[in-house]
């Protein structure tokens, strides 16, 4: 069996009893950084052989682990902090087990992603995790576009040295959305600062301490609607002989509004005119509602 273990993201007290049991009972511990894992093992007085398995050698380590599993050994993998496979190695090990029909499992525990979703105080459902913003220009633009298209809560990891630049890029892409910057999660100086992207960008002119998580609510605020202009355009289109559907489509395009919103208003004003038996829209043809 291969077990992937979630490790504390700061506070060692967050390790689980199941993870400790797996570490004590395994034949070998593969880990992202032997120095970090040795500190964890020493803290809990566990002695096991440690073997490095990081992003540069994960494929070769996977090929090494498979024969050990086939011999019946119990192998565990633990990354520096948090859940293996989430911006950490682990996926290649799982793929190797799948390809060789070997059992594997994951032992849950601390997660900076889930903690940030809740601690941010922003709407949590749905949310998406986008990892670190790529440094490459083309890949970065594609990732920013994906975030902008999401229109819900987005979670990103970021280093303290890049936090201001990333906030600036998010502001330029999304507009001044609500967001939070979370640092030093589960540690003594844990920090969660909430505000608009512009305010957060101004706050972090100097790099803060500790690894950061950015939570940003990507949904744009709807602009205020000029109801008089909306009604005038609807009436004008209907007076020209357009069907309700075509009047809605034209008005929505002119005012840059969702057609569903304009259609709802069109139904309201035509209903009012029918009740009063007056106005230019008494005999308007009601066809199917517009697409969303």
Backbone as a ProteinNet text record, in pm:
[ID]
protein_1_A
[PRIMARY]
XXXXXXXXXXXXXXXXXXXXXXXXXXXXXXXXXXXXXXXXXXXXXXXXXXXXXXXXXXXXXXXXXXXXXXXXXXXXXXXXXXXXXXXXXXXXXXXXXXXXXXXXXXXXXXXXXXXXXXXXXXXXXXXXXXXXXXXXXXXXXXXXXXXXXXXXXXXXXXXXXXXXXXXXXXXXXXXXXXXXXXXXXXXXXXXXXXXXXXXXXXXXXXXXXXXXXXXXXXXXXXXXXXXXXXXXXXXXXXXXXXXXXXXXXXXXXXXXXXXXXXXXXXXXXXXXXXXXXXXXXXXXXXXXXXXX
[TERTIARY]
84.6	0	88.1	50.7	110	10.5	56.6	-27.4	34.8	-46.5	-3.3	-57.7	30.6	-4.4	-9.7	-118.9	-126.1	-45	37.6	122.1	83.3	120.8	86.8	140.3	63.7	107.2	175.1	191.1	258.2	261.8	145.4	133.9	142.1	245.5	265	152.2	76.1	-36.8	-148.2	-141	-246.1	-223.4	-116	-95.9	-202.4	-244.8	-351	-294	-375.8	-333.4	-309.4	-389.4	-372.1	-238.9	-199.5	-71.1	43.7	36.2	141.1	148.5	33.8	30.6	94.9	66.3	124.1	275.4	322.4	466	538.2	476.6	540	536.9	435.1	418.5	471.5	527.3	568.9	709.2	742.9	878.8	973.3	920.1	1005	918.3	981.5	913.5	977.9	902.4	945.1	889.8	972.8	931.5	990.3	923.6	965.8	1099.9	1120.2	1244.3	1280.8	1390	1427.1	1456.4	1506.8	1538.8	1411.6	1310.5	1183.5	1114.9	1114.6	1046.3	1120	1253.1	1329.5	1291.5	1270.9	1226.5	1092.7	1000.7	869.2	882.7	962	979.5	1045.7	1145.2	1213.1	1118.3	1030.5	936	846	810.6	722.3	799	932.2	1019.7	992.4	994.4	974.5	1102.5	1152.1	1274.9	1242.8	1259.3	1236.8	1332.6	1367.3	1450.6	1375.3	1443.9	1384.2	1448.7	1364.9	1412.5	1348.3	1429.6	1377.3	1295	1184	1097.6	1034.7	1092.7	1048.9	1013.1	981.1	929.7	1029.4	1159.5	1259.7	1289.6	1249.9	1280.1	1159.2	1039	920	897.2	920.6	898.4	992.2	1119.5	1214.1	1185	1143	1106.5	981.4	887.9	769	808.7	901.8	949.1	1020.3	1078.5	1147.3	1048.6	941.1	844.6	760.5	727.6	638.1	688.2	815	861.2	852.3	873	863.8	719.9	624.4	484.4	447.6	501.9	472.7	529.3	633.3	689.4	611.7	512.2	429.4	472.1	558.6	603.3	496.8	505.5	416.8	497.3	465.1	538.3	447.2	503.9	426.8	499.8	422	480	422.5	510.6	468.4	541.7	466.4	529.2	561.4	619.6	668.4	557.6	443.4	333.4	204.9	101	-27.7	-46.7	-125.9	-168.1	-82.6	-19.6	51.8	-40.5	15.9	-62.9	-128.9	-134.3	-191	-74.5	-28.7	91.6	212.6	211.5	320.1	327.4	441.1	448.6	345.2	319.7	225.1	145	112.5	27.6	93.9	225.2	294.7	297.1	304.6	302.9	166.7	60.2	-74.1	-93.1	-44.6	-57.6	16.6	133.7	210.8	135.7	71.9	-7.6	-126.2	-191.6	-305.2	-260.5	-148.7	-99.6	-60.4	-21.6	23.5	-77.7	-198.5	-306.8	-264.6	-205	-159.8	-241	-265.7	-351.2	-278	-354.6	-302.5	-419.6	-386	-489.6	-428.7	-514.4	-471.8	-523.3	-436.2	-478.4	-497.2	-619.2	-647.5	-583.6	-585.7	-528.9	-534	-434.5	-431.6	-429.8	-500.8	-507	-514.9	-413.7	-415	-527.6	-562.1	-669.4	-801.5	-840.5	-970.3	-976.2	-866.1	-865.1	-884.6	-821.1	-832.4	-972.7	-1036.1	-1173.3	-1264.3	-1254.1	-1342.6	-1298.5	-1169	-1117.7	-1133.5	-1138	-1150.4	-1280.1	-1384.5	-1513.8	-1588.9	-1539.6	-1605.4	-1698.5	-1793.2	-1883.9	-1805.6	-1835.9	-1751	-1794.7	-1915.5	-1963.1	-2015.7	-1961.8	-1846	-1715.4	-1604.5	-1473.8	-1381.6	-1272	-1173.4	-1033.6	-943.2	-804	-719.6	-642.7	-564.6	-414.6	-371.2	-229.2	-152	-23.2	60.3	38.2	36.5	25.9	153.4	142.5	264.2	347.3	477.7	566.7	572.6	556.2	558.8	444.1	475.6	376.5	251.5	266.3	149.7	68	136.6	66	-0.4	64	6.9	-121.2	-120.5	-240.1	-355	-324.2	-427.9	-485.9	-398.8	-447.4	-533.1	-490.4	-568.8	-704.8	-707.7	-835.2	-926.9	-868.5	-948.7	-1006.6	-927.1	-975.7	-1088.6	-1070.3	-1173.1	-1302.3	-1291.1	-1409.9	-1481.8	-1414.9	-1469.9	-1591.1	-1583.5	-1695	-1740.1	-1653.9	-1684.3	-1557	-1548.1	-1430.8	-1312.6	-1198.7	-1075.5	-968.3	-891.5	-784.5	-652.6	-552.4	-420.1	-314.4	-206.9	-88.8	3.9	80.5	177.9	289.4	408.9	522.4	512.1	570.8	560.7	624.8	728.7	796.8	714.8	615.8	535.9	392.6	361.6	222.2	166.6	242.8	189.8	171.1	267.2	256.9	136.9	111.7	-2.4	-134.3	-141.7	-262.5	-286.9	-180.2	-192.5	-247.7	-199.8	-247.7	-393	-429.4	-568.2	-659.4	-613.9	-692.6	-713.1	-606.6	-616.6	-708.1	-713.5	-792.5	-937.3	-957.9	-1090.5	-1166.6	-1095.7	-1156.9	-1136.8	-1192.1	-1165.9	-1256.9	-1229.8	-1312.5	-1278.1	-1368.4	-1341.3	-1239.9	-1150.5	-1045.5	-993.5	-904.1	-836.9	-697.2	-602.2	-466.9	-446.7	-409.6	-394.3	-248.4	-191.4	-49.7	-31.3	78.5	121.4	8.4	-63.6	-181	-141.7	-220.9	-209.3	-92.2	-15.1	98.8	59.9	154.2	127.1	85.6	147.7	120.6	29.4	-63	-161.2	-232.1	-252.5	-305.7	-401.8	-516	-611.9	-658.1	-617.6	-652.1	-751.2	-867.4	-973.4	-987.3	-1033.6	-1056.9	-1064.2	-1084.1	-1079.9	-936.3	-922.1	-788.5	-701	-759.6	-681.4	-626	-707.7	-663.1	-555.2	-571.6	-471.6	-339.9	-348.1	-227.8	-150.7	-222.8	-157.6	-95.7	-159.9	-111.6	20.4	34.2	150.9	251.6	282	388.3	523.2	539.9	659.4	621.7	710.7	677.7	651	543	517.2	600.6	591	660.6	568.6	627.7	552	484.8	457.7	387.6	244.4	193	63.5	-37.1	-162.5	-274.5	-362.2	-403.5	-495.7	-631.2	-733.5	-871.8	-940	-996.3	-1059.2	-1194.6	-1294.8	-1430	-1444.6	-1442.3	-1426.4	-1553	-1664.8	-1790.2	-1793.1	-1816	-1823.3	-1959.3	-1959	-2084.8	-2159.8	-2287.7	-2367.1	-2377.6	-2358.9	-2370.2	-2513.9	-2534.3	-2671.3	-2746.9	-2874.3	-2957.2	-3038.4	-3033.2	-3115.9	-3252.1	-3348.1	-3477.2	-3554	-3538.1	-3607	-3556.8	-3425	-3367.7	-3408.8	-3409.9	-3450.6	-3594.2	-3685.4	-3825.8	-3845.2	-3774.2	-3789.7	-3744.9	-3635	-3586.7	-3680.9	-3735.1	-3830	-3955.5	-4011.7	-4131.7	-4103.8	-3989.4	-3956.2	-3943.6	-3879.3	-3862.5	-3996.6	-4085	-4215.8	-4303.1	-4294	-4369.7	-4328.3	-4201.2	-4155	-4200.3	-4273.4	-4326.9	-4246	-4141.7	-4063.3	-4141.2	-4117.3	-4175.3	-4109.2	-4168.3	-4110.7	-3969.5	-3950.4	-3818.4	-3713.5	-3748.2	-3653	-3629.7	-3736.3	-3720.1	-3625.1	-3638	-3550.3	-3406.2	-3386.2	-3250.8	-3183.9	-3256.8	-3201.2	-3167.8	-3260	-3239.2	-3123.6	-3115.4	-3006.4	-2871	-2863	-2737.1	-2700.2	-2800	-2772.9	-2726.4	-2783.3	-2750.5	-2647.7	-2604.2	-2506.8	-2557.9	-2681.6	-2744.4	-2778	-2789.3	-2832.4	-2972.5	-2992.4	-3124	-3232.4	-3193.8	-3292	-3347.2	-3257.4	-3298.7	-3390.9	-3356.4	-3437.8	-3573.5	-3573.4	-3699.7	-3795.9	-3740.4	-3824.9	-3889	-3811.1	-3867.8	-3971.5	-3945.6	-4040.9	-4174.4	-4171.3	-4295.7	-4369.6	-4293.1	-4356.5	-4430.3	-4363.2	-4427	-4540.5	-4530.9	-4642.1	-4759.6	-4733.1	-4840.8	-4912.4	-4835.5	-4895.6	-4985.5	-4937.7	-5016.1	-5143.4	-5136.1	-5256.3	-5360	-5313.4	-5407.5	-5477.4	-5402.2	-5461	-5526.5	-5512	-5573.5	-5535.3	-5407	-5360.1	-5213.9	-5163.3	-5021.6	-4994	-4871	-4836.8	-4811.4	-4816.6	-4777.9	-4894.8	-5015.7	-5130.4	-5134.6	-5092.5	-5106.4	-4971.5	-4877.2	-4745.1	-4750	-4670.9	-4666.9	-4565.2	-4610.5	-4519.6	-4471	-4341.6	-4284.8	-4195.8	-4120.1	-4038.9	-3939	-3910.3	-3812.1	-3676	-3594.4	-3461.1	-3373.1	-3269.4	-3171.6	-3102.2	-3052.4	-2979.6	-2851.3
-119.7	0	124.7	220.5	354.1	446.3	521.9	619.4	757.8	852	991.1	1064.7	1130.8	1185.8	1338.1	1393.6	1538.1	1574.5	1678.5	1718.8	1858.5	1895.7	2028.8	2139.8	2248.8	2361.4	2468.1	2442	2536.7	2483.7	2462.8	2414.6	2262.3	2208.8	2063.8	1990.9	2062.8	2001.6	1959.8	2003.1	1968	1832.9	1764.2	1631.1	1536.6	1440.8	1351	1222.3	1155.4	1027.3	922	926	829.4	851.6	978	1005.8	955.9	980.8	932	779.7	714.5	568.6	518.1	586.6	545.2	564.8	675.1	700.7	596.6	557.1	459.6	318.6	290.4	153.5	125.8	224.6	205.2	146.4	102.9	52.4	164	268.1	379.8	502.9	619.5	747.5	821.4	838	925	1064.5	1166	1300.1	1405.7	1519.8	1627.6	1685.5	1700.5	1758	1679.4	1604.6	1518.3	1600.8	1723.5	1804.2	1846	1889.5	1930.6	1811	1699.1	1581.2	1526.3	1535.9	1489	1568.4	1697.5	1778	1728.5	1698.5	1647.2	1512	1424.8	1290.3	1298	1381.9	1395.5	1450.2	1543.6	1601.8	1494.9	1395.6	1288.5	1159.5	1169.2	1057.1	933.5	954.9	845.9	830.1	706.6	678.2	588.6	643.5	567.6	618.9	534.3	583.5	685.8	797	904.6	909.9	919.8	922.6	1042.7	1125.8	1247	1212.5	1284.4	1269.6	1406.2	1479.6	1615.8	1631.4	1752.9	1774.9	1734.6	1733.1	1702.5	1552.8	1474	1330.2	1241.8	1300.7	1223.7	1105.6	1124.1	1014.4	897.4	925.1	816.5	751	828.9	771.3	683.8	724.6	642	505.7	504.2	377.8	292.8	357.4	287.7	232.1	307.5	267.6	147.9	140.3	34.4	-105.7	-141	-275.6	-299.7	-196.9	-212.2	-244.8	-176.6	-206.5	-346.7	-387.1	-521.5	-630.3	-596.9	-692	-691.6	-603.4	-601.8	-502.1	-407.9	-309.5	-200.5	-138	-26.2	101.8	182.3	304.9	424.9	531.1	654.5	766.6	865.7	987.9	1107.6	1201.9	1321.7	1441.6	1547.4	1668.1	1764.7	1880.1	1972.1	2017.4	2055.1	2106.2	2095.2	2043.9	2032.8	1899.5	1902	1780	1750.4	1633.7	1596.6	1603.6	1651.1	1662.5	1797.4	1880.8	2015.7	2114.6	2156	2238.2	2171.9	2042.1	1961.5	1831.4	1760.6	1629.8	1533.1	1427.9	1324.8	1267.3	1349	1303.2	1191.2	1202.2	1099.1	965.5	970.4	846.8	778.4	856.9	801.1	741.1	811.8	762.2	630.4	618.7	494.5	379.2	405.8	301.3	260.5	356.8	326.7	242.4	280.3	208.4	65	39.7	-94.2	-167.5	-111.5	-175	-204.9	-104.3	-118.7	-26.4	-68	12.5	135.2	240.9	362.4	430.8	517.9	596.5	728.3	817.1	948.9	965.8	1008.3	1036.7	1187.6	1234.4	1378.9	1449.3	1582.5	1664	1810.6	1884	2028.9	2062.9	2171.6	2217	2368.2	2433.4	2579.3	2626.4	2546.7	2585	2593.4	2485.2	2482	2581.3	2594.1	2689	2831.6	2864.4	2999.3	3027.4	2926.3	2943.2	2990.5	2925.2	2956.7	3084.5	3097.6	3210.3	3343.1	3339.9	3463.1	3538	3465.5	3528.9	3562.3	3517.5	3541	3424.2	3442.4	3332.3	3208.2	3094.2	2975.8	2878.1	2886.3	2786.2	2851.9	2813.6	2725.6	2803.3	2730.5	2794.8	2711.3	2772.2	2702.5	2738.2	2641.3	2661.9	2673.2	2782.3	2809	2797.7	2753	2734.5	2865	2856.1	2974.6	3036.1	3167.9	3235.1	3209.3	3154.9	3125.2	3250	3232.5	3344.4	3372.2	3266.9	3283.1	3372.2	3468.3	3567.5	3508.4	3415.9	3358.1	3274.6	3188.7	3104.6	3189.5	3299.1	3387.1	3453.1	3499.8	3561.7	3461.6	3337.8	3234.1	3205.4	3200.5	3174.4	3290.1	3413.1	3529.5	3532	3492.9	3487.9	3382.5	3266.8	3161.7	3209.6	3284.7	3339.3	3439	3525.7	3625.3	3559.2	3449.6	3379.4	3302.5	3278.6	3193.4	3257.4	3385.4	3460.9	3411.8	3341.7	3296	3313.6	3244.3	3255.3	3180.7	3250.1	3190.2	3195.1	3085.7	3075.6	3058.5	3140	3131.1	3125.6	3053.8	3060.5	3168.3	3232.5	3328.9	3348.1	3377.2	3406.2	3550.5	3582	3719	3821.6	3782.5	3876.9	3912.9	3830	3855.3	3896.9	3911.5	3931.7	4061.7	4171.6	4298.6	4293.3	4237.8	4229.7	4146.5	4037.7	3952	4022.8	4094.3	4172.2	4277.5	4338.6	4440.6	4378.6	4260.6	4193.9	4149	4103.6	4066.8	4188.7	4300.8	4424.6	4467.6	4460.4	4501.2	4407.5	4280.4	4181.4	4175.9	4182.7	4158.6	4285.7	4396.3	4512.3	4506.5	4602.7	4614.3	4521.8	4393.2	4291.8	4280.4	4218.9	4185.4	4072.5	4079.2	3978	3970.2	3875	3860.9	3805.5	3851.4	3795.3	3726.7	3598.8	3518.5	3473.3	3489.2	3456.7	3374	3299.7	3227.9	3144.4	3074.3	2999.2	2896.1	2889.4	2800.4	2837	2939	2976.7	3088.3	3125.4	3224.9	3359	3396.9	3527.5	3514.9	3420.1	3404.3	3536.6	3566.8	3697.3	3681.9	3749	3751.5	3895.6	3957.8	4097	4098.6	4158.1	4162.8	4303.6	4312.7	4443.4	4430.9	4543.8	4546.5	4525.3	4477.1	4450.9	4576.1	4693.3	4816.8	4846.4	4823.7	4849.7	4750.1	4625.9	4524.5	4551.6	4595.6	4627.6	4740.6	4841.7	4953.4	4908.1	4814.2	4767.3	4691.8	4616	4530.2	4587.8	4716.8	4776.7	4713	4670.9	4597.9	4451	4358.3	4215.9	4180	4108.4	4063.1	3939.4	3893.7	3770.8	3651.2	3539.7	3415.1	3392.4	3266.6	3230.4	3284.5	3320.2	3387.2	3307.3	3327.7	3277.5	3397.9	3406.4	3512	3449.4	3503.4	3464.6	3585	3567.3	3680.5	3637.5	3719.6	3691.6	3759.8	3681.3	3733.9	3793.5	3777	3824.7	3977.3	4033	4178.1	4228.5	4346.1	4407	4458.9	4432.6	4479.6	4631.5	4697.9	4843.1	4885.7	5005	5051.5	5067	5032.3	5035.5	5164.7	5236.5	5355.1	5306.6	5293.6	5235.1	5321	5453.9	5539.3	5514.4	5502.2	5474.1	5335.6	5239.3	5103.3	5101.3	5165.5	5166.4	5239.6	5351.5	5429.5	5349.3	5277.4	5197.6	5082	5018.4	4908.8	4959.2	5068.6	5125	5164.9	5229.7	5274.5	5159.5	5049.9	4934.5	4869.9	4862.4	4800.2	4887.5	5020.6	5111.3	5098.6	5060	5042.2	4909.5	4831.4	4706.3	4582.5	4595.9	4478	4389.1	4259.5	4167.7	4191.2	4136.8	4154.8	4098.4	3984.3	3920.7	4009.1	4061.3	4145.4	4277.7	4332	4455.8	4434.5	4320.1	4287.7	4272.2	4199.1	4177.2	4309.4	4397	4525.9	4611	4619.6	4703.5	4652	4520.6	4462.1	4494.6	4489	4519.8	4667.1	4755.2	4898.3	4938.4	4876.1	4911.8	4818.9	4717.4	4620.5	4554.1	4506.7	4440.3	4296.1	4207.9	4070.8	4069.1	3989.6	3984.9	3935.2	3847.5	3796.6	3910.8	4002.2	4116.7	4209.7	4235.6	4324.5	4260.8	4129.6	4060.2	4069.4	4054.8	4064.5	4202.3	4306.5	4441.8	4460.1	4402.3	4413.7	4351.1	4238.3	4174.4	4263.6	4330.9	4418.7	4533.5	4602.2	4721.1	4682.9	4569	4527.9	4483.9	4424.9	4384.5	4506.3	4610.3	4734.5	4795.5	4797.9	4858.1	4779.4	4645.8	4564.7	4594.4	4612.2	4637.7	4771.8	4870	5002.8	5019.1	4916.9	4917.6	5044.1	5080	5198.7	5182	5275.1	5273.8	5198.3	5209.8	5155.3	5006.1	4939.2	4798.5	4706.6	4753.2	4669.5	4541.2	4548	4431.8	4369.7	4383.6	4329.1	4177.2	4120.5	3973.9	3917.1	3831.1	3766.2	3636.7	3631.8	3506.7	3446.1	3345.8	3275.9	3370.3	3347.8	3434.7	3418.6	3524.8	3516.4	3419.8	3373.4	3287.3	3366.5	3294.3	3361.5	3420.8
0	0	0	-83.3	-78.3	-10.7	88.8	156.2	139.7	93	83.3	205.4	278	408.5	405	457.2	476.5	600.5	587.6	700.3	747.6	870.2	921.5	831.3	818.3	736	820.5	947.2	1036.1	1178.4	1235.2	1371.9	1373.9	1439.6	1441	1512	1593.8	1662.3	1568.8	1441.8	1346.3	1279.5	1312.4	1255	1310.1	1230.6	1275.8	1334.9	1414.1	1472.8	1364.6	1258.4	1148.8	1077.8	1058.1	993.8	1080.6	1209.9	1300.8	1298.5	1295.9	1290.4	1161.3	1049.4	921	921.9	976.3	981.2	1067.4	1176.4	1265.8	1207.3	1124.2	1077	938.5	870.5	731.2	722.6	601.3	575.5	532.7	469.1	426.1	406.8	428.5	411.7	294.9	188.6	79.3	109.4	88.8	130.7	38.4	33.5	-55.2	-12.5	117.2	170	296	289.4	402.2	528	511.1	630	703.4	626.5	688.4	753.3	682.3	736	857.4	859.2	975	1099.9	1086.1	1200.6	1253.1	1160.6	1200.7	1270.2	1212	1269.8	1407.1	1421.2	1551.3	1656.8	1615.9	1710.6	1771.2	1690.4	1738.8	1768	1771.4	1809.1	1722	1590.7	1494.8	1413.8	1404	1330.4	1210.7	1092	969.4	862.5	764.6	655	571.1	540	462.3	323.3	220.7	82.6	13	-49.5	-112.7	-236	-252.1	-370.5	-395.7	-491	-517.3	-664.3	-705.9	-841.3	-949.8	-917.7	-1019.1	-1031.8	-933.2	-942.1	-914.3	-916	-879.4	-972.9	-1102.7	-1197.7	-1169.7	-1145.2	-1117.9	-983.6	-885.6	-755.5	-768.6	-854.1	-875.9	-930.9	-1026.5	-1083.1	-978.1	-879.9	-771.6	-668.7	-644.4	-542.6	-587.7	-716.9	-765.2	-729.5	-756.4	-716.6	-565.7	-487.3	-342.2	-301.9	-364.6	-336.1	-382.5	-496.4	-548.8	-457.6	-383.5	-285.7	-154.6	-143.9	-24.2	80.4	44.7	142.6	162.7	278.3	313.2	299.1	198.3	168.8	193.1	251.8	267.4	195.7	152.9	94.9	168.3	203.1	273.3	212.9	179.9	124.4	238.3	203.3	307.3	401.2	345	426.4	346.8	411	343.6	274.2	167.1	100.7	-23.3	-29.9	-152.8	-273.6	-385.9	-508.4	-526.8	-420.8	-430	-426.4	-545.5	-559.7	-493.9	-485.1	-430.4	-511	-504.2	-570.5	-513	-586	-542.6	-656.6	-756.5	-866.4	-945.9	-968.8	-1046.4	-971.5	-839.2	-760.2	-771.7	-766.3	-780.6	-919.2	-1022.6	-1159.8	-1176.4	-1115.9	-1125.2	-1059	-946.1	-879.4	-967.1	-1027.2	-1115	-1233.7	-1294.9	-1412.9	-1380.6	-1256.4	-1217	-1129.1	-1120.9	-1045.5	-901.6	-838.8	-700.6	-609.9	-486.7	-397.7	-343.6	-325.5	-263.4	-193.8	-99.8	-34.2	12.8	60.5	108.9	251.7	341	477.5	490.4	521.1	521.3	639.7	629.1	736.3	699.5	743.5	722.9	574.6	539.4	400.8	398.8	341.6	331.5	240.6	139.8	48.2	122	187.7	255.2	371	442.8	554.5	503.1	390.6	334.9	283	224.6	174.8	287.6	401.6	514.2	585	610	687.5	613.5	481.9	403.6	433.3	473.3	496.4	369.6	254.2	125.7	94	2	-32.9	-76.5	-17.1	-33.1	-142.2	-188.7	-284.6	-411.2	-527.4	-544.9	-531.1	-520.7	-524.7	-613	-656.4	-739.3	-691.7	-702.2	-662.7	-789.1	-800.6	-921.2	-898.8	-780.6	-755.2	-757.8	-796.7	-811	-949.3	-957.9	-1086.2	-1165.4	-1287.2	-1365.4	-1390	-1402.5	-1432.1	-1582.2	-1661.9	-1805.9	-1852.5	-1942.4	-1982.6	-2042.6	-2138	-2204.9	-2107.7	-2032	-1934.5	-1827.8	-1790.6	-1688.9	-1739.5	-1864.6	-1921.9	-1928.7	-1966.2	-1973.5	-1836	-1733.3	-1597.6	-1547.9	-1574.6	-1532.3	-1601.8	-1729.1	-1800.9	-1739.3	-1703.1	-1639.8	-1507.3	-1431.3	-1304.2	-1328.9	-1429.6	-1460.6	-1506.3	-1579.7	-1628.7	-1518.2	-1405.6	-1300.9	-1233.2	-1201.6	-1144.8	-1006.9	-937.9	-801.4	-717.2	-606.1	-519.3	-581.5	-592	-644.6	-536.5	-525.5	-427.4	-502.2	-464.6	-524.4	-414.7	-440.9	-356.4	-412.6	-324.2	-372.7	-270.9	-322.1	-234.2	-185.3	-69.6	-18.1	-111.1	-185.2	-273.3	-396.6	-430.6	-550.7	-518.2	-390.9	-352.6	-411.1	-405.4	-455.1	-606.5	-677.5	-823.1	-864.9	-792.1	-825.6	-796.7	-684.2	-654.2	-762.3	-810.9	-915.3	-1044	-1078.9	-1200	-1185.3	-1066.7	-1042.5	-1052.1	-998.5	-1005	-1150.2	-1230.7	-1371	-1449.7	-1409.5	-1483.2	-1436.1	-1305.1	-1247.5	-1212.3	-1199.6	-1138	-987.1	-916.6	-772.8	-691.9	-699.4	-633.1	-484.9	-411.2	-271.6	-266	-167.5	-158.6	-15.1	6.3	135.3	110.8	188.9	188.2	322.3	316.1	437.6	448.5	566.7	586.6	713.8	714.6	834.4	893.7	810.2	856.3	961.4	1067	1183.7	1275.3	1240.1	1322.6	1420.1	1506	1610.7	1551	1438.6	1378.5	1257.1	1263	1155.3	1129	999.7	962.4	845.5	853.4	743.2	726.3	615.5	587.2	471	495.1	394.2	339.2	216.3	155.2	4.4	-61.7	-207.3	-253.9	-378	-430.9	-427	-454.3	-453.5	-314.1	-212	-74.7	-32.4	-71.1	-36.8	-108.8	-233.6	-309.4	-241.5	-193.8	-124.6	7.5	73.7	203.8	190.8	82.5	68.2	-30.1	-13.6	-94.4	-61.7	62.1	103.7	124.8	87.7	102.8	248.7	275.3	411.7	443.7	564	602.9	582.6	547.4	540.4	407	378.4	256.1	260	142.2	135.2	53.8	87	7.2	-26	-151.5	-193	-219.6	-157.4	-186.4	-249	-368.7	-437.1	-491.3	-463.9	-512.1	-647.1	-752.9	-888.6	-947.8	-883.8	-942.5	-944.1	-1062.8	-1076.8	-1030.1	-969.4	-927.5	-1049.6	-1055.2	-1168.4	-1165.3	-1279.5	-1281.1	-1254.5	-1198.3	-1173.9	-1305.1	-1302.9	-1423.5	-1426	-1538.6	-1558.8	-1608.6	-1515.1	-1551	-1651.8	-1643.5	-1740.2	-1881.5	-1895.1	-2027.3	-2075.1	-1982.7	-2017.6	-2069.6	-1996.1	-2036.7	-2169.2	-2185.9	-2308.4	-2430.7	-2417.1	-2529.7	-2561.1	-2456	-2478.8	-2549.3	-2497.1	-2559.2	-2704.5	-2726.6	-2860.9	-2959.1	-2914.3	-3002	-3034.1	-2935.2	-2956.1	-3045.8	-3029.3	-3115.9	-3262.5	-3283.1	-3420.8	-3480.6	-3401.2	-3452.1	-3419.7	-3336.5	-3300.8	-3204.3	-3214.7	-3117.1	-2982.6	-2877.9	-2744.7	-2738.7	-2798.9	-2797.1	-2865.2	-2984.4	-3057.5	-2985.1	-2922.6	-2846.6	-2728.8	-2663.3	-2550.2	-2597.7	-2707.2	-2759	-2795	-2862.9	-2903.9	-2782.4	-2687.1	-2568.7	-2484	-2467.4	-2388	-2449.3	-2582.6	-2650.5	-2634.7	-2645.9	-2635.2	-2495.7	-2393.3	-2254.9	-2191.2	-2268.9	-2216.4	-2088.1	-2094.3	-1980.6	-2017.1	-1916.8	-1944.8	-2004.6	-2107.9	-2172	-2076.2	-1984.7	-1888.5	-1802.8	-1762.8	-1680.7	-1759.9	-1885.1	-1968.6	-1998.1	-2019.6	-2048.5	-1929.7	-1808.1	-1688.8	-1678.9	-1712.1	-1708.2	-1819.4	-1935.5	-2046	-2008.5	-1940.1	-1896.7	-1797.8	-1710.7	-1612.4	-1680.7	-1774	-1831.8	-1925.8	-1994.9	-2080.4	-1996.1	-1881.9	-1791.7	-1737.2	-1703.2	-1653.1	-1760.1	-1883.7	-1991.2	-2019.7	-2008.2	-2028.1	-1919.6	-1796.3	-1687.2	-1705.8	-1758.7	-1777.6	-1914.5	-1998.6	-2132	-2208.7	-2199.4	-2268.9	-2303	-2381.1	-2413.4	-2540.9	-2586.9	-2716.8	-2719.1	-2605.3	-2605.9	-2572.8	-2594.7	-2558.9	-2640.9	-2765.3	-2853.2	-2886.9	-2791.7	-2817.2	-2825.4	-2916.5	-2931.3	-2834.4	-2743.4	-2646.8	-2706.4	-2733.5	-2782	-2674.8	-2708.3	-2609.1	-2545.6	-2414.2	-2348.6	-2413	-2406.8	-2466.2	-2389.3	-2456.4	-2390.3	-2282.5	-2184.6	-2076	-2131.1
[MASK]
++++++++++++++++++++++++++++++++++++++++++++++++++++++++++++++++++++++++++++++++++++++++++++++++++++++++++++++++++++++++++++++++++++++++++++++++++++++++++++++++++++++++++++++++++++++++++++++++++++++++++++++++++++++++++++++++++++++++++++++++++++++++++++++++++++++++++++++++++++++++++++++++++++

